[in-house]
């Protein structure tokens, strides 16, 4: 893959950072459109800034907790490395931070969450393209499926002599086969991008249907939790408890929260979306009185 896109003198531009920037900008664009459609105060830039800062802090913290052995070996290097970001940590920190901000400003929290829900899953899918380009170790287990991929130039290479953990996994899965020089793996980042784009399309269409405030967000949360729980079975993350990874345990918790939230909101009144003009009953103004569009 292509961890480094290009460089200008000593300055290097990395594919993962570039895709993260695209993800945040895209999320900001679609969230702004929804905020405007819902006639909400435009605080999208503040929400975006909070999401970036708190998202990075939370993602780093959760990754450190997941790899305490690396923290013990190299505390400074682990804490301040450019890699190692756990999505769920970023999501949770960003949600909590924005919840507190919206509550402090006295703004309708559930309506803002609904406005942001499609954008979050879209940004996740774009971010996973960055993982694909960087080859940062977010790929899956060794496999022999026809669409398997290798990442010889990735940040976490699939070359056997550079990745003893992958060699161990290959021998566990294929004990009767010789270890290839470059080990093919499940391109789980592609799987995640594809389902994220599908979920975005579904949520973007469903946003127009009247429903209680907050239900669209809890649907997003459920879709995210179920899909991530399943894809983790193909990834190489460490087992934490009950034979499950950290991400799977968090997925279960988020799914429970989403089901409870959805059921609770089912009894609430429908959201009052901005009224749409009935073009069939409107009378066309005369040309003389028609105002100029500026």
SULQUI-V521859 format. One record per backbone hydrogen bond with DSSP energy under -1.0 kcal/mol. CO is the residue of the C=O (numbers start at 0). NH is the residue of the N-H. If there is no record, write none. Layout:
BEGIN
CO|NH  CO|NH
END
This chain:
BEGIN
2|14  5|12  7|10  10|7  12|4  12|5  13|17  14|18  15|19  16|20  17|21  18|22  19|23  20|24  21|25  22|26  23|27  24|28  25|29  26|30  27|31  28|32  29|33  30|34  31|35  32|36  33|37  34|39  35|38  40|42  42|46  43|47  44|48  45|49  46|50  47|51  48|52  49|53  50|54  51|55  52|56  53|57  54|58  55|59  56|60  57|61  58|62  58|85  59|63  60|64  61|65  62|66  66|70  67|71  68|72  69|73  73|77  74|78  75|79  85|89  86|90  87|91  88|92  89|93  90|94  91|95  92|96  93|97  94|98  95|99  96|100  97|101  98|102  99|103  100|104  101|106  107|111  108|112  109|113  110|114  111|115  112|116  115|119  116|120  117|121  118|122  119|123  120|124  121|125  122|126  123|127  125|129  126|130  127|131  128|132  129|133  130|134  130|135  132|1  133|154  134|155  140|185  144|147  148|184  150|153  150|157  157|182  158|161  158|162  162|166  163|167  164|168  165|169  166|170  167|171  168|172  169|173  173|176  180|159  183|142  184|148  185|139  185|187  186|189  186|190  187|191  188|192  189|193  190|194  191|195  192|196  193|197  194|198  195|199  196|200  197|201  198|202  199|203  200|204  201|205  202|206  204|207  205|208  210|270  211|214  213|217  214|218  215|219  216|220  217|221  218|222  219|223  220|224  221|225  222|226  223|227  224|228  225|229  226|230  227|231  229|232  230|233  233|140  240|243  243|239  243|240  244|248  245|249  246|250  247|251  248|252  249|253  250|254  251|255  252|256  253|257  254|258  255|259  256|260  257|261  258|262  259|263  260|264  261|265  264|267  270|272  276|278  277|280
END
